[in-house]
């Protein structure tokens, strides 16, 4: 009886501007985050309130505005309960609202709805990072190693291979459950990711949340919230969850559209202040749970515009994440994939992820790689004379073999033990030469 409301409250559409709808709210019944259902010639259209002013509210729709007319009825909805996931969602593909889009029928409903905009666990009560986690990618496991509960970012320009690298991680990582969010990407990539990267075995332990680039900003942002909500459900069940999100930049761009429609002032590159509040609130939901609960290990891709790794979103994400993996276009153009720049990639949990022996191997390899990088042009044009610098001589000697070692096919997997055995052998061969 408490959930039954015999009173129906509605308003009228009083204007449409750009991507937003103005709705009359003479009773002051609407609140930020409330939802309305607008009557259109194409059928009901769900929208969310993002701004309020005297006598009216600004709403952003979850679908196209085609068919919305001035004077159309807008029914004010009761606060909606969040999704109620269960293990029966595994193997399914859903949209940003948690609705199935894979043609496999309705989703089972769990006993307890989850809040989509939940807060992260209290900082003082969160568990610490867990044991090392293997991604099966040599360049990452050696030079940006991670631990369970860590949040990593893959920073890359367009077309450098971030989606392919995420696919390798999704397929190779040993975890209980995978939550994959494909947000703002090309629609054709969805089936490619499901069939080529995940495969039937990977999909059976995964839930894929999809909001393609042609969908409204509200759907793209909601997909990010939903992915973390699903990850939190399995974390609270005691599972080790791998959450992959491609890409964090598309969520930021969606929030920029929403903020501008709500009247926020633009700041750096047109991003509104709410964007920089959204990013940490989203990222912090991943990570370890409370003591005794499970853990969410997360990898977020960050699309850097014009290959500028210091643009506002990349800079804000790098400051919040526990490590960053940098993909470089020049490396990809040389034919080495994944195009991980081992000198610019950093893991803040590296001391606890590697043994002292392996840490020393990584330090020595990076020192030699840095020496070669500093003198690359002189070496390339033949201006360097062998014997002038013993450290550089050694760096030149191992360069080609190191590049070959870091090259890895998309279908390949290499354990951390095999990776460090090969690196140690590389150094040993050069010491004896």
C-alpha positions in Angstrom: 0.0 0.0 0.0 2.9 2.4 0.7 4.1 1.9 -2.8 0.7 2.6 -4.4 0.2 6.2 -5.3 -3.4 7.1 -6.5 -2.4 10.6 -7.5 -1.0 11.2 -11.0 1.0 14.4 -11.5 1.8 15.7 -15.0 3.1 18.8 -16.8 3.2 20.0 -20.4 6.1 20.4 -22.8 6.6 24.1 -23.2 9.7 24.1 -25.4 12.4 22.0 -27.1 15.8 23.4 -27.5 18.8 21.5 -28.9 18.8 18.2 -27.0 16.7 19.3 -24.0 13.0 19.6 -23.3 11.4 22.3 -21.1 8.5 21.0 -19.0 6.0 23.1 -16.9 6.3 22.4 -13.2 3.8 24.7 -11.6 3.4 22.4 -8.5 7.1 22.3 -7.9 6.8 18.5 -7.8 10.0 17.7 -9.8 13.5 17.3 -8.4 16.9 16.9 -10.0 17.3 13.3 -11.1 13.5 12.7 -11.3 12.2 11.1 -14.4 9.2 11.9 -16.6 7.5 10.1 -19.5 6.7 12.3 -22.4 3.9 11.5 -24.9 5.1 11.7 -28.5 3.7 10.6 -31.9 6.3 7.8 -31.8 5.3 6.6 -28.4 6.4 7.3 -24.8 9.8 8.9 -24.3 11.7 8.6 -21.0 13.6 11.7 -19.8 15.5 12.8 -16.7 15.3 16.2 -15.0 18.7 17.9 -15.1 17.8 21.5 -14.3 15.1 23.6 -12.5 13.9 27.1 -12.8 10.8 29.0 -11.7 7.8 27.1 -13.0 9.7 24.8 -15.4 12.2 22.0 -15.5 14.8 21.0 -18.1 14.8 17.3 -19.0 17.2 15.3 -21.2 15.7 12.3 -23.0 17.0 8.7 -23.2 15.9 8.5 -26.8 15.6 10.6 -29.9 13.5 13.8 -29.7 11.7 13.1 -33.0 7.9 13.5 -32.5 8.0 15.7 -29.3 5.5 18.5 -29.7 4.8 21.6 -27.7 1.9 21.0 -25.3 2.6 17.2 -25.1 1.8 15.6 -21.8 4.7 14.8 -19.5 3.8 12.4 -16.6 5.9 12.7 -13.5 7.1 9.2 -12.5 7.6 8.0 -9.0 11.3 7.4 -8.0 12.4 4.4 -9.9 14.1 1.5 -8.2 17.5 0.5 -9.6 18.2 -2.8 -11.4 18.0 -6.0 -9.5 20.8 -8.1 -11.0 21.3 -11.8 -10.4 23.9 -14.4 -11.6 21.3 -15.1 -14.4 22.5 -11.9 -16.1 25.8 -13.5 -16.9 26.2 -14.0 -20.6 23.8 -11.2 -21.5 24.1 -7.8 -23.3 22.1 -4.9 -21.9 21.7 -1.2 -22.7 22.3 1.7 -20.3 19.0 1.2 -18.6 19.6 -2.5 -17.9 17.3 -3.7 -20.7 18.3 -6.7 -22.7 19.4 -6.0 -26.3 20.7 -9.4 -27.3 17.4 -11.0 -28.4 17.6 -13.7 -25.7 14.4 -12.7 -23.9 13.8 -10.9 -20.6 16.4 -10.8 -17.8 15.7 -12.5 -14.4 15.1 -10.1 -11.5 17.0 -10.5 -8.2 15.5 -9.9 -4.8 17.1 -6.6 -4.0 17.3 -3.5 -6.3 20.7 -1.8 -6.4 21.2 2.0 -6.4 22.6 3.1 -9.7 24.4 6.1 -8.2 25.8 4.4 -5.2 28.6 5.9 -3.1 31.9 4.0 -2.8 32.7 2.1 0.4 34.0 4.3 3.2 37.7 4.9 2.7 38.7 3.9 6.3 36.9 0.6 6.0 38.0 -0.5 2.6 40.3 -3.5 2.3 43.8 -3.1 0.9 44.9 -4.2 -2.5 45.1 -7.9 -3.0 47.6 -10.2 -4.7 49.1 -9.5 -8.1 46.8 -10.0 -11.1 48.0 -11.2 -14.4 46.6 -9.7 -17.6 48.6 -12.0 -19.9 50.1 -9.0 -21.7 53.9 -8.9 -21.4 54.3 -5.2 -21.7 51.8 -4.6 -18.9 52.6 -7.5 -16.5 56.3 -6.5 -16.5 56.2 -2.7 -16.7 52.8 -1.7 -15.2 52.0 -4.6 -13.0 48.7 -4.6 -11.1 47.1 -6.0 -8.0 43.6 -7.1 -7.3 41.5 -4.0 -6.7 43.7 -1.6 -8.7 42.2 0.9 -11.2 44.3 1.3 -14.3 43.9 3.6 -17.3 44.8 2.9 -20.9 45.6 6.2 -22.5 45.6 6.3 -26.3 44.8 8.4 -29.3 42.2 7.2 -31.8 43.2 4.1 -33.8 46.3 3.2 -31.7 44.8 -0.1 -30.3 43.2 0.6 -27.0 40.1 -1.5 -27.8 42.2 -4.4 -29.0 44.3 -4.3 -25.8 41.1 -4.3 -23.7 40.0 -7.3 -25.6 43.3 -9.1 -24.8 42.9 -8.2 -21.1 39.2 -9.4 -21.1 40.2 -12.8 -22.6 43.4 -13.4 -20.6 42.7 -12.2 -17.1 41.8 -14.8 -14.5 38.7 -13.5 -12.6 35.3 -14.7 -11.4 33.1 -12.2 -13.3 33.8 -9.6 -16.1 31.7 -6.5 -16.5 32.4 -4.9 -19.9 31.1 -1.4 -20.8 31.3 -0.3 -24.4 30.3 3.3 -24.3 30.3 5.8 -27.1 32.0 3.4 -29.5 31.1 2.4 -33.0 28.1 0.1 -33.3 29.9 -2.4 -35.5 32.5 -3.0 -32.9 30.0 -4.6 -30.5 29.7 -8.0 -32.2 33.4 -8.0 -33.0 34.2 -7.6 -29.3 31.7 -10.2 -28.3 32.7 -12.8 -30.9 36.4 -12.1 -31.5 37.7 -10.8 -28.2 35.4 -12.4 -25.5 34.3 -15.5 -27.3 31.7 -17.9 -26.0 33.7 -18.8 -22.9 34.5 -15.2 -22.0 30.9 -14.1 -22.5 29.5 -16.8 -20.3 31.2 -15.2 -17.3 30.5 -11.6 -18.4 27.8 -9.0 -18.6 28.3 -6.5 -21.5 26.7 -3.0 -21.2 26.4 -1.2 -24.5 25.7 2.5 -25.4 26.9 3.3 -28.9 28.0 6.7 -30.1 24.7 7.5 -31.8 22.7 7.1 -28.5 21.8 10.2 -26.4 24.1 11.5 -23.8 21.9 10.3 -21.0 22.2 6.7 -22.2 26.0 6.9 -22.5 26.3 8.3 -19.0 23.8 5.8 -17.5 25.8 2.9 -19.1 28.8 3.9 -17.0 26.7 4.0 -13.8 25.1 0.7 -14.6 28.5 -1.1 -15.2 29.8 -0.1 -11.8 26.5 -1.1 -10.2 26.7 -4.6 -11.7 30.3 -4.9 -10.6 29.4 -3.9 -7.1 26.7 -6.5 -6.9 29.1 -9.3 -7.7 31.8 -7.8 -5.5 29.4 -7.9 -2.5 28.8 -11.6 -3.4 32.5 -12.1 -2.7 33.7 -12.4 -6.3 36.8 -11.0 -7.9 35.3 -8.7 -10.6 37.1 -7.4 -13.6 35.4 -4.2 -14.8 36.5 -3.0 -18.3 35.2 0.4 -19.5 35.8 1.7 -23.1 35.9 4.6 -22.7 35.9 7.0 -19.8 36.3 9.9 -22.2 33.0 9.2 -23.9 31.3 9.4 -20.5 33.0 12.7 -19.8 31.8 14.0 -23.2 28.3 12.8 -22.4 28.4 14.7 -19.1 29.6 17.8 -20.9 26.5 17.7 -23.1 24.3 17.3 -20.1 26.0 20.0 -18.2 25.8 22.5 -21.0 22.1 21.7 -21.5 21.6 22.4 -17.8 23.2 25.8 -18.1 26.6 25.0 -16.5 29.5 27.3 -17.6 32.1 25.7 -19.9 35.7 25.5 -18.6 38.7 23.8 -20.2 37.9 22.6 -23.7 34.3 23.2 -23.0 34.0 20.7 -20.2 31.7 21.7 -17.4 32.6 21.5 -13.7 30.3 18.5 -13.2 32.5 16.5 -15.5 35.4 16.8 -13.1 33.1 15.8 -10.2 31.8 12.8 -12.1 35.1 11.2 -13.0 36.4 10.5 -9.4 32.9 9.5 -8.2 32.8 6.9 -10.9 36.4 5.6 -10.6 36.3 5.4 -6.8 33.4 2.9 -6.9 35.9 0.4 -8.3 38.6 -1.1 -6.1 38.5 -3.3 -2.9 35.3 -3.7 -1.0 34.9 -3.9 2.7 37.0 -6.4 4.6 35.5 -9.9 3.8 33.8 -8.8 0.6 35.1 -9.2 -3.0 37.1 -6.8 -5.1 36.7 -4.9 -8.3 39.8 -4.6 -10.5 39.1 -2.0 -13.2 40.7 -0.9 -16.5 39.3 2.3 -18.0 40.3 3.4 -21.5 40.9 7.1 -22.0 40.8 8.5 -25.5 43.3 11.4 -25.7 42.3 14.0 -28.2 44.9 14.9 -30.9 47.3 12.6 -29.1 47.6 15.2 -26.4 48.2 13.2 -23.2 47.9 16.4 -21.1 44.4 17.3 -22.2 41.9 17.9 -19.4 40.2 14.5 -19.2 43.4 12.6 -19.5 45.0 14.7 -16.8 42.0 14.4 -14.4 41.8 10.6 -14.9 45.5 10.1 -14.5 45.4 11.9 -11.1 42.6 9.6 -9.8 43.6 6.2 -11.2 46.2 3.9 -9.6 48.3 3.6 -12.7 48.3 4.4 -16.4 49.3 2.5 -19.5 50.3 4.8 -22.4 49.9 3.6 -26.0 51.9 5.7 -28.5 51.1 6.2 -32.2 54.8 6.2 -33.2 55.3 2.7 -31.7 52.2 1.4 -33.5 53.5 2.9 -36.7 56.7 0.9 -36.3 54.6 -2.3 -36.3 54.9 -3.2 -32.6 51.6 -4.1 -31.1 50.4 -3.6 -28.4 52.0 -0.1 -28.7 52.8 0.3 -25.0 55.3 2.9 -24.1 57.1 1.1 -21.2 58.9 4.3 -20.2 55.7 6.4 -19.7 53.5 3.6 -18.3 53.3 3.6 -14.5 51.7 1.4 -11.8 51.4 2.9 -8.4 51.1 -0.6 -6.9 54.3 -1.9 -8.5 56.3 -2.3 -5.2 53.7 -4.8 -3.9 53.1 -6.5 -7.3 56.7 -7.7 -8.0 59.4 -9.5 -6.1 62.7 -7.6 -5.5 64.4 -9.7 -8.2 61.8 -8.9 -10.8 61.8 -5.2 -9.8 65.5 -5.1 -10.4 65.0 -6.6 -13.9 62.4 -4.0 -14.7 64.6 -1.2 -13.5 67.5 -2.4 -15.6 65.5 -2.9 -18.7 63.8 0.6 -18.4 67.2 2.2 -17.8 68.6 0.7 -21.0 65.4 1.6 -22.9 65.6 5.2 -21.7 69.3 5.4 -22.8 68.4 4.2 -26.3 65.4 6.6 -26.4 67.5 9.6 -25.5 70.0 8.9 -28.4 67.6 7.3 -30.9 68.1 9.9 -33.6 71.9 9.8 -33.4 71.9 6.1 -33.6 69.4 6.1 -36.5 71.5 8.5 -38.7 74.8 6.7 -37.8 76.3 9.7 -35.8 77.0 7.6 -32.7 80.3 5.7 -32.6 80.3 2.4 -30.8 82.4 2.4 -27.6 81.7 6.0 -26.7 79.2 5.0 -24.0 79.1 1.5 -22.6 75.5 1.8 -21.3 74.3 3.0 -24.7 76.2 0.2 -26.4 74.4 -2.3 -24.3 71.0 -0.5 -24.9 71.6 -0.7 -28.7 72.5 -4.4 -28.4 69.3 -5.4 -26.8 66.9 -2.9 -28.5 65.7 -5.1 -31.4 65.3 -8.2 -29.2 63.4 -6.2 -26.6 61.0 -4.8 -29.3 60.4 -8.3 -30.6 59.8 -9.5 -27.1 57.2 -6.8 -26.5 55.3 -7.6 -29.7 52.4 -9.9 -28.9 49.6 -11.2 -31.1 46.0 -10.4 -30.1 45.3 -14.1 -29.4 48.5 -14.6 -27.5 48.9 -15.0 -23.7 52.1 -15.0 -21.7 52.2 -15.7 -17.9 54.1 -13.3 -15.6 56.6 -16.1 -14.8 57.3 -16.6 -18.5 57.7 -12.9 -19.1 60.3 -12.4 -16.4 62.2 -15.5 -17.3 62.5 -14.2 -20.9 63.6 -10.7 -19.7 66.2 -12.2 -17.3 67.5 -14.3 -20.2 67.7 -11.2 -22.4 69.9 -9.4 -19.9 72.0 -12.4 -19.2 72.7 -13.0 -22.9 73.9 -9.4 -23.3 76.1 -9.6 -20.1 77.9 -12.6 -21.6 78.3 -11.1 -25.1 
